[in-house]
Amino acid sequence: MSAIGPHQLRKSRQAPENLGIVIVDDDNAIVVFNDMAERMSGHARDNVIGHHSSTVLPPEIHTSETNNSLSSTGEKPTGPLRAGLHRLSVTRHDGTCFNAELEVSQLQVGDRRLHVITLRDVSPAAGHVLSDGICATIVHETDRGIVVLDAESRISHVNPAFGILSGYSEDEVAGNDFSILFSGHGRDIRTLQQFRQQVSEGSSFEIDIQARRRDGGNIWLRAAATPVHDAHGVLEQTIVILSDVSRDRDLRYLQQDVVEALASGLSLREVMDFICRRIERIVPDVQALVMMTEDGKVMHPIGRASLPKAVVAQYDGARIGPAAGSCGTAIHRHEEVIVPDIATSPLWEGLADVPLEHGLHACWARPIILRDGQVSGAFTLFSPEPGHPSTWCRRVVGACVHLCMLAIVQEHARQSIDRLAHYDGLTGLPNRAWLRQYCTQTRPHPAPRVTMVLNLDRFQKINEAMGHAVGDTLLMEVARRLRSTLHAGDILTRTDGDEFVIMTETAPEQAAVRAERLLRILDAPLMVEGVELRPNASIGISISDAIDPVEDMKTVMKHAYSALSQAKEAGRNCYRFFSPEMNRAAEDRITLAAALRRAAPSGKTG
């Protein structure tokens, strides 16, 4: 095979001749900034060395998880650089922009890992010559696989990183068609056809390939291909830069599946359990837990997968604080907490026994922060091995925390919608829709149910005379008074403007007593804007022992409204039963009470 060295690779005739070189350390600090980078960006070298890479480079080349936070917070991106080829707009020091191709690769110098960014101005006037030595260093030291194909798409050169990706040596692939990398999957024919079609069109492109390693394992590769032509436009070579995107696809599928789960109507707990199961599939040797808090004081588990129940139970109801394990501390601090060794961590003092008994030695938690800045919980990972989370693990958790935030926001929205649909906005009481739904539920132990429909007397006249604001004040006070009369298990709803419904399983013979008490409580005077009001009411009462909830609802309400009409006709500020027998008994009770009141004074004088 006649191997072509990287310093011999021909450049496309459209390619610029000069490259800016920026080298960044693992803390995203700029350590090298060459002359061409100065000229392209307008930044002086002395003003950027040691500064954050976002001073010069666009934030989009950082990992996607940090981009989301960057746009909303304005903070500098803290995630690692995204390796590969990027076509982006770069802002110069003077605020103008130019189109650029940025190639991000890694360079290991001793025990120090650096990120090399080559900056190429693709504007028509740009272009300078990059030295052969730098070109060779970039090609051979990058962690991206580089393949050079001849005009027939046969492999003529590969770099060392290609061997790491594919498991093939240069001699094993020399002269073979590029399709040697394909996995044999049914989609390969379409992918190969698409690859050759785009090569023939002559412009750079990207395509994902399901490849097969030499050991038989499958790997997803993203191929960034650049056709190279001679002066007459004849294809000479195709330069292909390969990057492993298997994990990227796993993460993308996880995100897609969770979004589908959110759209499917699953409960919040089911979505959180699903996220935990998926992260345990793509991140080896971790066990996931999602905790939630509503008051910032205690937390409760909302999602888990394989984590032992004993560990979950330890967290249920646990207090949040500065030393409350990884999870409670992360919520308290509003920042991630990494505990590489639970046994020796002061954050786990008094809490370490249960996880250690189940073979869990490390724990990492990230708070789930909503868009308004509120911390609603934490995403937690346990590991059987002491140590820090890997870069891949941190990336996946970053995505999962964002998904958990979306799930919680959706749940809050669902609760708000449910409250708007089923609760009265003025009094906070359940409304007619809620009552209808409640009455269709089968009661486990059917018992006689007393239904009282209460309607305020002359409420419309108060509204007309004093305004709706006074009317609203009166309604809120009526709701407060009615709440004060409720027994355990009673239901109070506001079903119309001045109409309330009370359902209770009070014994039927006590219904009159309850109605009289309601009338007395409502008759108490209320001062509104200097005017004394007495919110009197008429009450219609129906009693039912039906078992069919749907028919029971229809019949009971019909009878209660009929009794309410009788109360109105009887002069208002009174109650009536639907049953004639119950009405007669109630009238006898009222007559007897009146007689006793008249007799009381004479008894005292005697």
URQUIFEN-V110135 format. One record per backbone hydrogen bond with DSSP energy under -1.0 kcal/mol. NH is the residue of the N-H (numbers start at 1). CO is the residue of the C=O. Records with the same first field share a line. If there is no record, write none. Layout:
# URQUIFEN-V110135
NH=CO  CO
This chain:
# URQUIFEN-V110135
3=1
8=5
15=12
20=119
22=117
23=32
24=115
25=29
28=25
30=51
31=23
32=23
34=21
38=34
39=35
40=36
41=37
42=38
47=44
48=45
49=45
50=30
51=48
53=28
55=52
56=53
57=53
61=58
62=59
63=80
67=63
68=64
70=66
71=67
73=69
74=70
82=61
84=104
86=102
88=100
90=98
92=96
93=41
95=92
98=90
100=88
101=120
102=86
103=118
104=84
105=116
107=114
109=112
112=109
114=107
115=24
116=105
117=22
118=103
119=20
120=101
122=99
126=123
135=131
136=132
137=133
138=134
139=135
140=136
141=137
142=138
145=242
147=240
148=157
149=238
150=154
153=150
155=176
156=148
157=148
159=146
162=159
164=160
165=161
166=162
167=163
173=169
174=170
175=155
176=173
178=153
180=177
181=178
182=179
183=210
188=185
191=187
192=188
193=189
194=190
195=191
196=192
197=193
198=194
199=195
200=196
201=197
202=199
205=225
207=223
209=221
211=209  219
212=181
213=217
214=166
216=213
219=211
221=209
222=243
223=207
224=241
225=205
226=239
228=237
230=234
233=230
236=228
237=228
238=149
239=226
240=147
241=224
242=145
243=222
245=220
249=245
250=246
251=247
252=248
253=249
254=250
255=251
256=252
257=253
258=254
259=255
260=256
261=257
262=258
263=259
266=261
271=267
272=268
273=269
274=270
275=271
276=272
277=273
278=274
279=275
280=276
282=278
283=279
287=382
289=380
290=303
291=378
292=300
293=376
299=318
300=292
302=290
303=290
312=308
313=309
314=310
316=312
317=299
318=315
320=297
325=347
328=324
329=325
330=326
331=327
332=328
333=329
334=330
335=330
337=365
339=363
342=361
348=345
349=346
351=348
352=348
356=352
357=353
358=354
359=356
360=355
361=383
362=383
363=339
364=381
365=337
366=379
368=377
370=374
373=370
376=368
378=291
379=366
380=289
381=364
382=287
383=362
387=340
394=390
395=391
396=392
397=393
398=394
399=395
400=396
401=397
402=398
403=399
404=400
405=401
406=402
407=403
408=404
409=405
410=406
411=407
412=408
413=409
414=410
415=411
416=412
417=413
418=414
419=415
420=416
421=417
422=418
423=419
424=429
428=424
431=422
435=431
436=432
437=433
438=434
439=435
441=438
449=544
450=504
451=542
452=502
453=540
454=500
455=538
456=498
457=536
462=458
463=459
464=460
465=461
466=462
467=463
471=467
472=468
473=469
474=470
475=471
476=472
477=473
478=474
479=475
480=476
481=477
482=478
483=479
484=480
485=482
486=483
490=487
491=503
493=501
494=430
495=499
496=499
500=454
501=493
502=452
503=491
504=450
510=507
511=508
514=510
515=511
516=512
517=513
518=514
519=515
520=516
521=517
522=518
523=519
526=533
528=531
531=528
533=526
536=534
538=455
539=574
540=453
541=576
542=451
544=449
552=548
553=549
554=550
555=551
556=552
557=553
558=554
559=555
560=556
561=557
562=558
563=559
564=560
565=561
566=562
567=563
568=564
569=565
570=566
571=568
572=567
576=539
578=541
583=579
584=580
585=581
586=582
587=583
588=584
589=585
590=586
591=587
592=588
593=589
594=590
595=591
596=592
597=593
598=594
599=595
600=596
603=599
604=600
605=601
606=602
